Structure formats: structure tokens, C-alpha cells
Amino acid sequence: MNRNSTLTLAQRARRALARTLRHPTAATTADSEMLNRMRAALGTMDEMHRAVFERARFRNLEYRQIAHELGITPREVERHLASALLHIWRYTDPGSGR
């Protein structure tokens, strides 16, 4: 997985969520599937990976803030976030067979 794949994943997920929030009844099957895969990925993710991911992506905290809250180093935040993104990518990739 390269950085562009991760960005594309994040963009696809954000767009699907935004469309669903704006027009819940007009959500496409692809949007619904993407959101279901995101929920599944978050539900099966390691607790620390999920904690880092949620703080970074949903609360927009900086690595040093996340590190302080969780009692880890900023470098560990990077590692946990990378692992979380890989986990989500595997769950949301249509070609993964999930």
C-alpha cells in the first residue's frame, strides 16, 4: 500500500460519509457498503490503533497531543496510525474479498 492509496481511501470514506449525512435516503449502495466496511474495520481494530485513529481523524489532534493523552511517544502515534490505516484499507478495499 502506498500513500496515494491511503489518501484515496480516506477521501472515498469522507465523501461517502458526507453524502450519507447530507442525504440519508439518497446514499448509494457503494456509499453504504463503504460505511459498513469502515464500521467493520473500526470494530475489529486493536484498541490502541483505534484510539490513535479516532483522535487523529475525528478530533484532528496533532501527534504530540495524541501522544500526551495516551501516554506514548509521537513516533508511536505515527506507527499506530499507520497500522490503523492499513487495517482500514484492507477492510475497505473492494478487491480484498471481504
C-alpha positions in Angstrom: 0.0 0.0 0.0 1.4 3.4 -0.9 0.5 6.8 0.5 -1.8 7.6 -2.5 -3.9 4.5 -1.8 -4.4 5.7 1.8 -5.3 9.2 0.7 -7.7 7.8 -1.8 -9.3 5.6 0.8 -9.6 8.5 3.3 -11.2 10.7 0.6 -13.6 8.0 -0.5 -14.7 7.3 3.1 -15.1 11.0 3.9 -17.2 11.6 0.7 -19.4 8.6 1.4 -20.0 9.8 4.9 -20.7 13.3 3.8 -23.2 12.2 1.2 -24.9 9.9 3.7 -25.2 12.7 6.3 -26.4 15.3 3.8 -29.0 13.0 2.1 -29.5 9.8 4.2 -32.1 8.4 1.8 -30.1 9.1 -1.3 -27.0 7.2 -0.2 -25.8 4.9 -2.9 -25.2 1.3 -2.4 -21.4 2.0 -2.8 -21.6 4.6 0.0 -23.5 2.2 2.3 -21.0 -0.5 1.6 -18.0 1.7 2.2 -19.5 2.9 5.6 -20.3 -0.7 6.6 -16.7 -1.7 5.8 -15.4 1.3 7.8 -17.5 0.2 10.8 -16.3 -3.3 10.5 -12.7 -2.2 10.3 -13.0 0.0 13.3 -14.8 -2.7 15.2 -12.0 -5.2 14.7 -9.1 -2.8 15.1 -6.6 -3.1 18.0 -7.7 -0.8 20.9 -4.6 1.5 20.7 -4.8 1.8 16.9 -8.4 2.8 17.1 -7.7 5.3 19.9 -5.0 6.9 17.8 -7.0 6.8 14.6 -10.1 8.4 16.2 -8.1 11.2 17.8 -6.2 11.9 14.6 -9.0 11.7 12.1 -12.2 12.5 14.0 -10.8 15.0 16.6 -8.0 16.4 14.3 -5.4 16.3 17.2 -1.7 16.7 16.5 0.6 13.7 17.1 2.1 15.4 20.2 -1.4 15.9 21.7 -2.4 12.3 21.0 0.9 11.1 22.5 0.3 13.2 25.6 -3.3 11.9 26.0 -2.4 8.3 25.5 1.0 8.3 27.3 3.0 7.3 24.3 5.6 9.0 22.1 4.8 10.9 18.9 6.7 8.2 17.0 4.5 5.5 18.5 1.4 7.6 17.4 2.8 7.5 13.8 3.2 3.8 14.0 -0.3 3.1 15.4 -1.9 5.4 12.9 -0.1 3.7 10.0 -1.2 0.3 11.3 -4.8 1.6 11.7 -4.8 3.0 8.1 -3.5 -0.3 6.8 -6.2 -2.2 8.7 -8.9 0.1 7.3 -7.5 -0.1 3.8 -7.6 -3.9 3.9 -11.3 -3.9 5.1 -12.5 -1.3 2.7 -10.6 -2.4 -0.5 -13.2 -3.9 -2.8 -10.7 -6.3 -4.1 -9.8 -7.7 -0.7 -12.7 -10.3 -0.8 -14.3 -9.2 2.5 
